[in-house]
């Protein structure tokens, strides 16, 4: 993933600031970003639906799941216990866990889904004019973060009989989710560099999505042991 230089050009007057053509270009750019994020949301919803089908097929192949897998709420607490933010893990996954499931694969997929929804919501934050240059960079970074999460969702959308968590796929998922988290950190660094008054509000909202992605990554990193705890076979 290409790095973004936030420092270069900050503090300088933009000669095209009041140019009508430049203004139209900025509006067009925002529309493109909004459309891109809508596409990624569609992808993640489709991937979640496919995951439900795959999970159902996986469960039907299991004959002796552990007692731990008999209660959805307790199962989710067990999964969230491996994360750094167990409370946000539970609160983000639980509302989306419909119908109730006790499969670690569903919990991972739902956590990924919640992360993308949260990242996508950041584009709706109203910003002040002083932060405009940095916010343009943030919009691109959030679009890239959504792209990384969208690619992750596509990767685990597999057909019956296909492996979800191969060594290569786990490595790719770790890379993409980590990259999405880095995108957000880079945005905050850029806002801090400009002295934006929106930094405080933005930082709190970014923190929530960072927690969701951190939890998703933690579940992924412990996916093998979680399936073993549940007496299930890694799909």
N, C-alpha and C positions, 0 to 999 in steps of 0.2 A: 504494500500500500504506500502510495506516495505521501511524503511528509508535506505539511503545510507550514509556510513561514509566516507567523503572525507578526513578527517584529518589524519586518521591512515595510516601510511606507507609513507607519503609524505616526500621528502628530503632524502630518502634512496636509495642506489644503488640497481638496480634490477639485481640479479645474472644471470638471464636468458635472459638479454637484447640482447646478441649476439648469443644466441642459435638458430640454424636453425629450430629445432622442435618448439620452442616457437614462432619463426617468422611465421611458417606455421599456427600455431594455431591462431595467431592474425589475419592473412589474412582470415582464415576460419571463424573466429568470425565476421569480418567485412562483409563478404559475407552473413552470416546468417542475420545480422542486415539489410543489404540492401534489401534482399529478403522479410523480415518481413515488412519493410516500403512499399515496392511495393504492398504487399497484402493489407495493410491498405488503400493505395490509391485506389485500386480496390474496396474495400468495401465502401469507402466514395462516389465514383462515382456512384456505384450501388444504394446507399442509396439516393443520390440526385435525381436520376432518379425515384426512388420509391416515393420520396417526391413530385415530380411534379405530379405524378398520383394521390396521395392522396390529394394534394392541389386542383387539378382540380375537384375531387369529392366533396371536401369541398365547393368550390366556387359554384358548381351547386346546393348546398342545401341552399344557401343564397339568399333571395329574395329582401332584402332592405339594401344593403351595404351603408355606409355613403359616402358623397361627397369626403371625404378624400381619400377613396379607389379608386377614379376614375383616378388618375394620379400616375404612378409608381415612377417617380423621387421624387415628393412631398411626396409620401408615405414612400419612403426610408429615406428621410430627417427627417421625423417625427419619424421613428424607431431609427435612429442614434442619435437623440437628447437625448435619454435616456442613451446614453453611455458616457464614460469618454473621448473617442477619436473619436468624430463624423466624423472628416475628414478621418481618416483611415477606419472607418466603411463604409463610402460611397464609398471610392476608392477601398475597397476590395470586396464589394458586387456587386457594379454596373456592372463591367465587366462580372460577372458570372450570372447576372440576365437576362438570355436569355432562352426562350422569356420573355419579360418584365412582371413582376408580381407586384401586389400591396397587396400581402398577407403576414402578419407578420410571418406566419409559413415558407414560402419560404425564407424570409429574415434571419430568425434564422438558418435554415438549410444551406443556402448559406454561412453565416458567419462561421458556424462550418466547412464547407468544405474548406473555405479559410484558416482557422486556421490550419487545418491538412496539407494542401499543404505547408504552410510556415514552420511548424515544420519539415516536411519531408525534406525540402530543406537544412536545417542546417547541415545535415550529409555530404554535399558535400564541406564544407569549408575545405580548406587546412590548416593544423596546423603545428607548429614547433615542433621539437623533444623534446624540454624541457617540452612542455605541454602534451607529450604523455600519461603519467599515468592518468592525469586528463581528457584528451580527451577520453580515453577509457571509463571512467565513464560517461562522457557526452553522448557518443554514446548510452550507455545503457539507460540513462535517457531520451534521445530523443525518443528512441524506446518505452519506457514505456509511454511517453507523447502521442505518436502517437496511442498507444494501447488504452489509456483512451479516446481519441477523436474518435477512431474507434468504441469503445463500445457505445459511445454517439450516433453516427450516426446510428448504428444498432438498438438502443432502439427506435428511432423515426420512424423507417421504419416499418409501421404497415399496415394491410389490411383494406379494406373498412369497415366502421362501428366500427373499433377499436379506442379507445381513444389514442391520442398522448401524451397529457399533463395531465396525472393524477398526483395527489399529490406525489405519490411514485416515478414516473418517473422524475418529476421535481427535486426532492431531489437527485436522483441518478445522473442526469445530472449535477447538481450543484457540487456534490462531485467529479465527474470524470474530469470536466473541470478545477476545482480548483486544483486538483491533478496534472494535466498536467502543469499548470502554476508553481506549486511548484517544479516540476522536473527541469524546466528550471532555476529557481532561485538557486536550489541546484547546478546545473552545474556551474553557474557563481561564486558561493561561492567557489567551488573547484578550478576553474581557478585562482581566486584571491589569494587563499591560496598558490598556487604554484608560484605566481609571473609571470604567463605566459605573454609573449609579445603579444599573440593572444587575450588577454582579451578585448582590446579596440574594435577591429573589431568584435569579437564575440558578445560583449555586444550590439552593435548597431543592429546586425541582430536578436538577441534574443528579443530585445525591440520591433521590428516590430511584431513578432509572439505573444509576450505578449499582445500587444495592440489588436490584432485580437481576442485573447482568452478572454481578458477583455470585449471587445465589445459583444462577443457572450454570455458571462455570464450575462452582463447587459440586453441584449435583453430577455434572458430567465427569469431573475428576474422580468421583467416588462411585461411578455407575456400576462397576464390576462388583464391588463389595456390597452395594445396596441390593443388587439382584440376588446375590448369595444369601443375604439376610432374609430376603423375602422367599427364599426357596424356589426362585425362578431362574430360568435360563436366559442369559444375555441374548437379546434378539440380534 
